[in-house]
Amino acid sequence: MIDLAVANRQETFERMCEPLAERGITCHHVPVRERTVPLREPPWTPDEYDLGFVYPGRLMEGGVADALLKVPWLNDLESVVTSRNKAGVLARLERAGLPVPDTVYVSNPVDDEELTAVFERFDPPVVVKPNSTTRGVGVAKAHDLDSFLGICEYLSLVHDYRATGDKSFLVQEYVPGASDYRVMVLEGEYVGAVERQLPEGARADGRWKHNVHRGGQATGVDLPGDLRDLALAVADDLEIPFLGVDLLVSDTGEAVVNETNARPTIDAATKYEPGFYDRLAAALERQI
């Protein structure tokens, strides 16, 4: 048996356990955040696990866990850091000729004159999002200049704290009525996709974020070949083994790569291609 350390949240861990156990891999939940860890008497020993699933999302906690566990990871620190930097990902994909939303990267502090010029670059509304958060946290939509500058002022207040590591955010074009897909790629192979949608009542109330953690519902879909190819090209360019690729497809059929996630939540097995867990088990075994 292979002993796998899983630092992901409980929902992913629980979904992985049984199917991987059937394939000779025992999952162990190793939470690294919101706890105390005595470094002289740590809760884990270096010979306790054979490998890790994906590097922890909080990089400081991840560094401690990595030092104590001493295991290879399916997605390592470099993969997580690469994907977490939304602006860096979009810049790389843009240079590779892959479609991404029109985006301006803002590194605070920036004065109102520069921000006004950024807003006027777009046809409102614009989307404002922190550069390195996940799950739709902090993402806002501004329809007019005053609202936009107000959002930027709040971000500036946060960035004014010396301990804030990332003092940047993105301003992006808004894609109205877009279909929102999360596409999963494992070692260069398409392994499934879901479409994320808000319930009809939420849409009627004017809500627009499709993230599952914001109330969206994920439904397994048979993704068209061109969108599969786009997601594969993204994973290939970023060189990340296990990657969630978020695509927005407008009502005219144009697709853009919105974000990526190197710590994707594993969904119900019915939403993946047949053989997903066989491929995942084989990918994990190759890390040892």
Secondary structure, DSSP 4 states (H G I P E B T S, - for coil): -EEEEE-S-HHHHHHHHHHHHTTTEEEEE---SSS---SSS-SS-TTS-SEEEE--SSHHHHHHHHHHH---EEE-HHHHHHHH-HHHHHHHHHHTT-----EEEEES---HHHHHHHHHTSPSPEEEEESS--TTTT-EEESSHHHHHHHHHHHHHHHTSTT-S--EEEEEE--TT-EEEEEEEETTEEEEEEEEE--HHHHHTT-----GGGT-EEEE----HHHHHHHHHHHHHHT-SEEEEEEEE-TTS-EEEEEEESSPPP--GGGB-TTHHHHHHHHHHHT-
